[in-house]
Amino acid sequence: MSKWILVLPLFSLLAVIGVGLYVTDFTAYLGNNPTSCNNCHVMDAAYEGWYHGGHRPWATCADCHTPHALIPKYWVKAVSGYRHVTAYIAGQIPPAIRAKESSRKVIQENCIRCHQTTVATMVESPQPLERYCFECHRTVAHGERGLSLLPYQHMEAYR
């Protein structure tokens, strides 16, 4: 009888977690489909900008916003997902999501990785790179700001 005291709550917890994962279509977030990133309305502007932008034929959200090594990629997805879910549950959804410093570094590394031959002289230069690629090339990945549903704000924060 005493084993059921431990087994039943554990089984119930696993059942609740399993149903939750099924209902939320959790596995969709493990892939690279941009429509998964656009499940929240706050991502509409970013998705719309990407959809009409120049990188769409070559890159998805994860290609730019997550590391490419397996473990770091899913760590970043887990941390970002946790942050997004808790913001949603707490009702603290910002009008537009802004990249944190750690995200900016990942994006910069991916810019350099994909455009290595183009930026080789800049990267190998003794002069330090003091700006992120997307500070000058802001409209490349997500298109012109006028195409998005929510215009880019707080420009002074990124200069």
Contacts in CASP RR format, 6 or more apart in sequence:
PFRMAT RR
TARGET T0000
AUTHOR 0000-0000-0000
METHOD contacts of the structure
MODEL  1
MSKWILVLPLFSLLAVIGVGLYVTDFTAYLGNNPTSCNNCHVMDAAYEGW
YHGGHRPWATCADCHTPHALIPKYWVKAVSGYRHVTAYIAGQIPPAIRAK
ESSRKVIQENCIRCHQTTVATMVESPQPLERYCFECHRTVAHGERGLSLL
PYQHMEAYR
20 26 0 8 1.000
21 27 0 8 1.000
28 36 0 8 1.000
29 36 0 8 1.000
29 77 0 8 1.000
29 81 0 8 1.000
30 74 0 8 1.000
30 77 0 8 1.000
31 62 0 8 1.000
32 60 0 8 1.000
32 61 0 8 1.000
32 62 0 8 1.000
32 63 0 8 1.000
33 60 0 8 1.000
34 47 0 8 1.000
34 50 0 8 1.000
34 51 0 8 1.000
34 60 0 8 1.000
34 61 0 8 1.000
35 47 0 8 1.000
37 43 0 8 1.000
37 46 0 8 1.000
37 47 0 8 1.000
37 61 0 8 1.000
38 44 0 8 1.000
38 46 0 8 1.000
38 47 0 8 1.000
40 84 0 8 1.000
40 88 0 8 1.000
40 93 0 8 1.000
42 93 0 8 1.000
42 94 0 8 1.000
42 95 0 8 1.000
42 96 0 8 1.000
42 97 0 8 1.000
43 97 0 8 1.000
44 149 0 8 1.000
44 150 0 8 1.000
45 96 0 8 1.000
45 148 0 8 1.000
45 149 0 8 1.000
45 150 0 8 1.000
45 151 0 8 1.000
46 97 0 8 1.000
46 142 0 8 1.000
46 148 0 8 1.000
48 147 0 8 1.000
48 148 0 8 1.000
48 149 0 8 1.000
49 142 0 8 1.000
49 143 0 8 1.000
49 147 0 8 1.000
49 148 0 8 1.000
50 56 0 8 1.000
50 61 0 8 1.000
50 141 0 8 1.000
50 142 0 8 1.000
50 143 0 8 1.000
52 143 0 8 1.000
52 144 0 8 1.000
52 147 0 8 1.000
53 139 0 8 1.000
53 140 0 8 1.000
53 141 0 8 1.000
53 142 0 8 1.000
53 143 0 8 1.000
53 144 0 8 1.000
53 147 0 8 1.000
54 140 0 8 1.000
54 141 0 8 1.000
54 143 0 8 1.000
55 64 0 8 1.000
55 140 0 8 1.000
55 141 0 8 1.000
58 114 0 8 1.000
59 114 0 8 1.000
59 141 0 8 1.000
62 73 0 8 1.000
62 77 0 8 1.000
63 110 0 8 1.000
63 114 0 8 1.000
64 107 0 8 1.000
64 110 0 8 1.000
64 111 0 8 1.000
64 141 0 8 1.000
65 76 0 8 1.000
65 99 0 8 1.000
65 103 0 8 1.000
65 106 0 8 1.000
65 107 0 8 1.000
65 110 0 8 1.000
66 72 0 8 1.000
66 73 0 8 1.000
66 76 0 8 1.000
66 77 0 8 1.000
66 106 0 8 1.000
67 73 0 8 1.000
67 76 0 8 1.000
67 106 0 8 1.000
67 109 0 8 1.000
67 110 0 8 1.000
68 110 0 8 1.000
68 113 0 8 1.000
76 106 0 8 1.000
80 103 0 8 1.000
84 97 0 8 1.000
87 93 0 8 1.000
87 94 0 8 1.000
95 150 0 8 1.000
95 153 0 8 1.000
96 150 0 8 1.000
96 152 0 8 1.000
96 153 0 8 1.000
98 154 0 8 1.000
98 157 0 8 1.000
99 107 0 8 1.000
104 132 0 8 1.000
104 134 0 8 1.000
107 132 0 8 1.000
107 133 0 8 1.000
107 134 0 8 1.000
108 132 0 8 1.000
108 133 0 8 1.000
108 134 0 8 1.000
111 119 0 8 1.000
111 132 0 8 1.000
111 133 0 8 1.000
111 134 0 8 1.000
112 119 0 8 1.000
112 123 0 8 1.000
112 133 0 8 1.000
115 133 0 8 1.000
116 123 0 8 1.000
119 133 0 8 1.000
122 129 0 8 1.000
123 129 0 8 1.000
134 140 0 8 1.000
134 141 0 8 1.000
135 158 0 8 1.000
135 159 0 8 1.000
138 152 0 8 1.000
139 145 0 8 1.000
142 148 0 8 1.000
145 151 0 8 1.000
145 152 0 8 1.000
END
